[in-house]
Amino acid sequence: MSDSLGYRAKFGVLIPSTNTSVEPEFADMRPVGVTNHTSRIVIPDIPLKSNEDFDKLIALIDAAQMAAVDSIMSCRPDRLVLGISAETFWNGLQASRDLRKLLETHTKLPVSMGADSCEEVLKLFNAKRIGVVTPYWPVGDKNVRRFFEESGFVVAKLIGLSCESPVLIAHVTEERLHDAIREVNGPDVDAIVQVGTNLACARVAAAAERYLKKPVIAINTAIYWHALRHHGFNDKIGGFGSLLEHH
């Protein structure tokens, strides 16, 4: 017997308690027979006014993460999906690999997470030089740049929006996101990637692909694509750009 609604797979989705974008975006991408089950990493909506504040946020997430992982395990998910991105980029490529290994060992589940997913998608599109948009402060941007460069990409331009609290990341408007995407674009840029899972950018990125005529990858789209494809599902899902529609 299989789960009545999640008869193809149950995804255990891990997100910060402050995040209001991952759940609705993943829900819109969900094919029939795959269900998403959320566990929240409980953190306060602290003010973000400096690099030190952002470092503190990462520490809070790290301290609360395993409790949220253990909580979601009680529904017997088939895959762990991290709807959080900053920590997956933190301290570079090897640290990201170590985080995935830690989670896989702890849960005995396959894991999909932001940094890995973006790396795989960019290589799928044969991108070499990239533009990057983040909601982070400079210390976060530094870690994102490091991960991509250690993964073999040239970061041609990066814009961090320095959002002033975790909740306020979700308040960034579509207009501002389009402006930021245009700002990191250029004739020498092969693809654009947006990181920060609380930026509601999945449909913005799909629209930007049409007018820029190059890959524009929202991290939530990349994560969910990774979860589906690595779980053996080839469903083509419209409305979220070329990645989910054609790959």
C-alpha positions in Angstrom: 0.0 0.0 0.0 1.2 3.5 -0.7 0.2 6.9 0.5 -3.2 7.9 -0.8 -2.1 11.3 -2.2 1.7 10.9 -2.3 1.6 7.6 -4.1 4.6 8.5 -6.2 6.7 10.2 -3.5 6.5 12.3 -0.3 9.0 15.1 -0.2 10.0 16.3 3.3 10.6 20.0 2.8 12.8 21.9 5.3 12.4 25.7 5.5 13.1 28.5 8.0 10.0 29.5 10.0 10.4 33.0 8.5 10.1 31.8 4.9 6.8 32.4 3.1 7.8 31.8 -0.5 9.0 28.2 -0.7 5.7 26.5 0.3 3.5 28.2 -2.3 6.1 28.0 -5.1 6.8 24.3 -4.5 3.1 23.7 -4.3 2.6 25.2 -7.7 5.3 23.0 -9.2 4.0 19.8 -7.6 2.9 17.1 -10.1 0.0 14.8 -9.2 1.1 12.0 -6.9 3.9 13.9 -5.3 3.2 15.6 -2.0 5.3 18.2 -0.1 5.4 18.1 3.7 7.0 21.0 5.5 9.0 21.2 8.6 10.0 24.6 9.9 13.4 25.5 11.3 12.3 27.7 14.1 14.2 31.0 14.1 13.3 34.6 15.1 12.8 37.3 12.5 15.9 39.2 13.6 16.9 42.6 12.2 19.6 42.3 9.5 21.6 45.5 9.6 25.2 44.2 9.1 27.4 41.3 8.2 27.5 40.3 11.8 23.7 40.1 11.9 23.7 37.8 8.9 26.3 35.6 10.5 24.1 35.3 13.5 21.2 34.3 11.4 23.2 31.4 9.8 24.2 30.3 13.3 20.5 30.3 14.4 19.5 28.2 11.5 22.4 25.8 12.0 21.4 25.3 15.7 17.8 24.6 15.0 18.1 22.6 11.8 18.4 19.0 13.1 15.3 19.3 15.3 13.3 20.2 12.2 14.9 17.3 10.3 13.9 14.9 13.0 10.4 16.3 13.0 9.8 15.7 9.3 11.1 12.2 9.5 8.0 11.0 11.4 5.9 11.2 8.2 8.3 8.8 6.5 9.3 11.0 3.6 11.1 9.6 0.5 13.4 12.6 0.0 14.6 15.5 2.0 14.3 18.8 0.2 16.0 21.9 1.6 14.0 25.0 1.0 16.8 27.1 2.4 19.8 28.3 0.5 22.3 30.4 2.4 23.8 27.6 4.5 24.2 25.4 1.4 26.6 27.9 0.0 28.4 28.7 3.3 32.2 28.2 3.3 32.4 26.9 -0.2 32.1 23.8 -2.3 33.5 21.2 0.2 31.4 22.5 3.1 28.3 22.2 0.9 29.2 18.6 0.0 29.8 17.9 3.7 26.4 19.3 4.6 24.6 17.1 2.1 26.6 14.0 3.4 25.7 14.8 7.0 22.0 15.1 6.1 22.0 11.9 4.0 23.8 10.0 6.8 21.4 11.3 9.4 18.2 10.6 7.5 19.2 7.7 5.2 17.4 9.7 2.5 18.5 11.3 -0.8 18.8 15.1 -0.4 18.1 18.0 -2.8 19.4 21.4 -1.8 20.0 24.8 -3.3 23.8 25.0 -4.0 24.0 21.6 -5.6 20.9 22.2 -7.6 22.1 25.5 -9.0 25.5 24.0 -9.9 23.8 21.1 -11.8 21.4 23.3 -13.6 24.1 25.8 -14.7 26.2 22.9 -16.0 23.1 21.5 -17.8 22.9 24.8 -19.7 26.7 24.9 -20.4 26.9 28.2 -18.6 30.5 29.5 -17.8 30.0 33.1 -16.9 27.0 33.9 -14.7 25.1 36.8 -13.1 23.8 36.3 -9.6 21.1 37.9 -7.6 20.8 37.4 -3.8 18.8 38.9 -0.9 21.9 38.7 1.3 24.3 41.0 3.0 28.0 41.1 1.7 29.1 38.3 3.9 26.4 36.1 2.3 27.3 37.3 -1.2 31.0 36.4 -0.5 30.0 32.8 0.3 27.8 32.5 -2.7 30.5 33.8 -5.0 33.0 31.4 -3.4 30.8 28.4 -4.0 30.2 29.2 -7.6 33.9 30.0 -8.3 35.0 26.8 -6.6 32.4 25.0 -8.8 34.1 26.3 -12.0 32.0 29.3 -12.9 33.0 32.9 -13.4 30.7 35.3 -11.5 30.6 38.2 -13.9 28.4 40.3 -11.7 26.6 39.8 -8.4 24.0 42.0 -6.7 22.9 41.5 -3.1 19.8 43.2 -2.0 20.7 43.4 1.7 17.2 42.7 2.9 16.6 43.9 6.5 15.1 40.8 8.0 14.4 37.2 7.0 10.7 37.9 6.6 11.3 41.0 4.6 13.1 39.0 1.9 9.6 37.9 0.7 8.5 41.5 0.5 10.9 42.2 -2.4 8.7 43.2 -5.4 8.6 41.6 -8.8 9.7 44.9 -10.3 12.8 45.0 -8.1 13.7 41.4 -9.0 13.3 42.2 -12.7 15.6 45.2 -12.2 18.2 43.2 -10.4 18.1 40.5 -13.1 18.7 43.1 -15.8 21.5 44.6 -13.7 23.5 41.4 -13.6 22.9 40.6 -17.2 25.3 41.4 -20.0 26.5 40.1 -23.4 29.2 38.1 -21.7 26.8 36.4 -19.2 25.6 32.9 -20.2 23.0 32.5 -17.5 21.6 34.3 -14.5 20.8 32.6 -11.2 18.8 33.9 -8.2 19.5 32.5 -4.8 17.7 33.0 -1.5 14.6 30.8 -1.2 12.4 33.4 0.3 12.7 35.6 -2.7 9.5 34.9 -4.7 11.3 34.7 -8.0 10.2 31.5 -9.8 7.7 33.1 -12.2 9.8 36.3 -12.4 12.7 34.2 -13.7 10.5 32.4 -16.2 9.4 35.8 -17.6 12.9 37.1 -17.7 14.1 34.2 -19.7 11.6 35.2 -22.4 12.9 38.8 -22.8 16.6 38.1 -22.2 16.6 34.9 -24.3 19.0 33.1 -22.0 18.6 30.8 -18.9 17.4 32.6 -15.8 17.3 30.2 -12.9 15.3 30.8 -9.7 16.7 28.6 -6.9 13.3 27.3 -5.8 12.8 26.0 -9.4 16.2 24.5 -9.5 15.7 22.7 -6.1 12.3 21.3 -7.1 13.6 20.2 -10.5 16.5 18.4 -8.8 14.1 16.7 -6.4 11.8 15.5 -9.2 14.5 14.5 -11.7 16.7 12.7 -9.2 13.7 10.8 -8.0 13.1 9.6 -11.5 10.1 11.9 -12.4 10.2 13.5 -15.8 7.0 15.5 -15.6 7.1 18.7 -17.7 5.6 21.5 -15.7 4.7 24.8 -17.4 4.9 28.3 -16.0 8.4 28.1 -14.4 10.7 28.5 -17.4 12.6 26.2 -19.7 14.1 24.1 -16.9 10.9 22.4 -15.8 9.3 22.6 -19.2 12.0 21.0 -21.3 14.7 19.3 -19.1 
